[in-house]
Structures are given as C-alpha cells and as structure tokens.
Amino acid sequence: MNQTKPKILIVFYSMYGHIFKMANAVFEGVREAGGEAILRQVAELMPEEGWDENVRKAKEAMKDISIANPQEDLKGIDGLIVATPTRFGNMTSQMRNFWDQTGGAWTEGTLIGKPAAVITSSNTQHGGQETTIIATMFTLLHHGCVLMGLPYSFKEQMTMEEISGGSPYGVSTIAGAQGERMPSLNELAMARGLAKRLTNIAKRLRS
C-alpha cells in the first residue's frame, strides 16, 4: 500500500473572499485527514479597472496563492475539490476558462477514477447553488471523476437555527445581497467535513 499522503487539489475562484474562506476550510480539512492540500486560484479575467474596493481587498488577501496551471496542476493528484461562486446558475467564467484549457488532461485521462467534489456560493438563499454544483459536475464527469456529495450524515445541512448553505450535492455558503455575509461556522464545518471525507476516499481508491 502506498503510504504517502494523498494529494488533494483545491482549485477555486473568489471575487469578494467568500469562496476563499471556504477553500481555506477545505485546506484545513484535507490536512486534518492526513492529506497534502494544494491550494490554487484560477486566473482573473475581469480588468482591474472594473474592481471595486471590496474586490481589491479580497484580491490583496489572495495575492500569495498561486494561479492554477490547467496543463500541470491536475497531474499526480489523488483528489480534487472545485470551489466557484455561482453566476446565473453556473460556474464563473474564470473557472470555465480554466476547465476549457484542460483538454490535454482529458485526452490523457488524468482525472479518471479520482474523487471530486464542488463548493459554491451565491448572494441569495436560492441563488442557483445546486444548479452550479451539478453543472460543474458535468465537466468533472467528462474527465472521469468519481463524484462526491455531502451525505445527510453531515447534520449541519439540516440546521433550522440559521440560514445556511449545504445540500446533498455539495457544500455552499450564502454571501448576502451585498456580499456582506461571510461563511458561518456551520458552513465552514461542512467544508472541512467534505474535505476529510474526500481525502479518506482518495486514500482508499489509491490503495
């Protein structure tokens, strides 16, 4: 049995920092489960002149995170978590741009048999979170990934104590109409839990 730590790639896009915070929780969860977490952000497509002050602050906080390389970063990993806000019920154009450059990995079958999961966010409680997760899974299926959701053993998704993201399809957070709400402790716990589950399954699939 291979005793090295499973490598889990976390590839994310974040404009205002909500998904970045969720990605950091995923990073923690992977490490807590004994995996090697690799954090990458996809390239920004929006010109800087279109950024408001909140975007500038978020981008400054993320400046040290390496930009994902669609030709190289999918190689040699044991699992994958994709984190993207929803844009009209689908992944952002920045995340789409990354996956549209992964034809080489698709040809080589790089991700076949690798567990993968999706995390998202939206401004409103019913802002297309589930459609974004499922639509992102279409791409992962084309790559041959083994898809993972969030089973109801994760009781956090059934809370009635707060407005919260989370579904059997994957983890999510609600940002608020003006982006004023950051992920709650409940949502961050689901992100860490999903990361631990995926890491443990990656270990089993690899062995």
Residue pairs with C-beta under 8 A, 6 or more apart in sequence:
1 207
2 206
2 207
5 34
5 35
5 36
6 34
6 35
6 36
6 78
6 79
6 199
6 202
6 203
6 206
7 35
7 36
7 38
7 76
7 77
7 78
7 79
8 30
8 35
8 36
8 37
8 38
8 77
8 78
8 79
8 80
8 81
8 195
8 198
8 199
8 202
9 38
9 40
9 73
9 74
9 77
9 79
9 80
9 81
10 23
10 26
10 27
10 30
10 37
10 38
10 39
10 40
10 80
10 81
10 83
10 195
11 40
11 41
11 42
11 68
11 73
11 80
11 81
11 82
11 83
11 95
11 98
12 19
12 20
12 22
12 23
12 39
12 40
12 41
12 42
12 82
12 83
12 84
12 119
13 19
13 41
13 42
13 83
13 84
13 85
13 91
13 92
13 94
13 95
13 98
14 20
14 23
14 41
14 58
14 62
14 83
14 85
15 46
15 55
15 58
15 85
15 92
16 54
16 55
16 58
16 175
16 179
17 57
17 58
17 61
17 62
17 182
18 85
18 121
18 173
18 175
18 179
18 182
18 183
19 83
19 84
19 85
19 119
19 120
19 121
19 173
20 41
20 58
20 61
20 62
20 65
21 182
21 183
21 188
22 83
22 119
22 121
22 171
22 173
22 183
22 187
22 188
22 191
23 39
23 81
23 83
23 119
24 39
25 183
25 188
25 189
25 191
25 192
25 195
26 37
26 81
26 83
26 119
26 191
26 192
26 194
26 195
27 37
27 39
27 195
28 192
28 195
29 191
29 192
29 193
29 194
29 195
29 196
29 199
30 36
30 37
30 195
30 196
30 198
30 199
31 37
32 192
32 195
32 196
33 195
33 196
33 199
33 200
34 199
34 203
35 78
35 79
35 199
35 202
35 203
37 195
38 73
38 77
39 65
39 66
40 65
40 66
40 67
40 68
40 69
40 73
41 62
41 65
41 66
41 67
41 68
42 67
42 68
42 94
42 95
42 97
42 98
43 67
43 68
43 94
43 97
43 98
44 59
44 94
45 93
45 94
45 97
46 94
51 59
54 179
68 98
70 98
70 99
70 101
70 102
70 105
71 101
71 102
71 104
71 105
74 80
74 102
74 105
74 110
74 111
75 105
75 110
77 114
78 114
78 115
78 202
78 203
78 205
78 206
79 114
79 115
79 116
79 198
79 199
79 201
79 202
80 111
80 114
80 115
80 116
80 117
80 140
80 145
81 116
81 117
81 118
81 119
81 194
81 195
81 198
82 91
82 95
82 116
82 117
82 118
82 119
82 136
82 140
83 118
83 119
83 120
84 91
84 92
84 94
84 95
84 118
84 119
84 120
84 132
84 136
85 92
85 120
85 121
85 122
85 132
85 175
86 92
86 120
86 121
86 122
86 127
86 128
86 129
86 131
86 132
87 93
87 132
88 128
89 128
89 131
89 132
89 135
90 96
90 128
90 131
90 132
90 135
90 136
91 99
91 132
91 135
91 136
95 136
99 139
102 143
105 111
105 143
106 142
106 143
109 144
110 143
111 140
111 143
111 144
111 145
112 143
112 144
112 145
113 144
113 145
113 146
113 205
114 144
114 145
114 146
114 202
114 205
115 145
115 146
115 147
115 148
115 198
115 201
115 202
115 205
116 137
116 140
116 143
116 145
116 146
116 147
116 148
116 198
117 147
117 148
117 149
117 150
117 170
117 171
117 194
117 198
118 132
118 133
118 136
118 137
118 140
118 169
118 170
119 170
119 171
119 172
119 191
119 194
120 129
120 132
120 133
120 136
120 170
120 171
120 172
120 173
121 129
121 165
121 172
121 173
121 174
121 175
121 183
122 128
122 129
122 132
122 172
122 174
122 175
123 174
123 175
123 176
123 177
123 178
123 179
124 174
124 177
125 163
125 174
127 174
129 165
129 167
129 172
130 167
130 169
133 167
133 169
133 170
133 172
134 169
137 147
137 169
140 147
141 147
146 201
146 205
148 194
148 197
148 198
148 201
149 167
149 168
149 169
149 170
150 157
150 166
150 167
150 168
150 169
150 170
150 171
150 190
150 193
150 194
151 168
152 158
152 168
154 166
154 190
154 193
154 194
156 164
156 166
156 186
156 187
156 189
156 190
156 193
157 164
157 166
157 167
157 168
157 190
159 186
162 184
162 186
163 174
164 174
164 184
164 186
164 187
165 171
165 172
165 173
165 174
165 183
165 187
165 190
166 172
166 186
166 187
166 190
170 194
171 187
171 190
171 191
171 194
172 187
173 183
173 184
173 187
174 181
175 181
175 182
183 191
